[in-house]
Amino acid sequence: MIPEARLAPDAFWLKSAAEGPLHYTIITASNDRGLLYGAFALLRRVAMGESLANLDERETPTPRCAG
């Protein structure tokens, strides 16, 4: 359903997929932190009422320095 992807540390990929009548939203990541980033990115889209159809978003978050 989703091709193999090489993602940087903390990166994630949100992807919509369909197989017959079933529709899926997939979150894949390079590590646990990336999976959390991806989950929150998906939740943000849902909260803002954005469509999840044709979703294909890859992101590598950059760390923010506290100070």
C-alpha positions in Angstrom: 0.0 0.0 0.0 2.7 2.4 0.9 6.2 2.3 -0.7 9.3 1.9 1.4 10.6 5.3 2.5 13.8 6.3 4.1 13.1 9.1 6.6 15.5 11.2 8.5 15.5 11.0 12.3 12.2 12.4 13.8 10.7 12.6 10.3 7.2 11.4 9.6 4.9 10.7 6.6 1.2 11.1 6.5 -0.5 9.3 3.6 -4.0 8.5 2.5 -4.6 5.1 0.9 -7.5 3.1 -0.4 -8.0 -0.5 -1.1 -11.3 -1.3 -2.6 -14.1 0.3 -0.5 -11.7 0.8 2.5 -9.9 4.1 3.1 -6.9 4.4 5.4 -4.8 7.2 6.8 -1.3 6.0 7.5 1.3 7.6 9.8 4.8 6.2 9.4 8.0 7.5 11.0 11.7 6.8 11.4 11.3 6.5 15.2 8.9 7.0 18.1 9.4 10.7 18.3 8.6 11.0 14.6 5.5 9.0 15.1 4.3 11.4 17.8 5.0 14.4 15.6 3.0 12.7 12.8 0.1 11.9 15.1 0.0 15.5 16.3 0.2 16.8 12.7 -2.8 14.5 11.8 -4.8 15.7 14.9 -4.1 19.3 13.9 -5.5 18.7 10.4 -8.6 17.1 11.9 -9.1 19.9 14.5 -8.8 22.5 11.7 -11.4 20.6 9.5 -8.9 19.9 6.7 -9.6 17.1 4.3 -7.6 13.9 4.8 -8.4 12.7 1.2 -5.3 12.6 -1.0 -3.1 13.2 2.0 0.6 12.8 1.2 2.8 14.9 3.6 6.4 14.3 4.6 8.0 16.4 7.2 11.2 16.5 9.2 10.6 18.7 12.3 13.5 20.9 13.3 14.3 21.1 17.1 13.7 24.4 18.8 16.2 25.6 21.3 15.0 26.7 24.6 16.6 29.8 25.9 
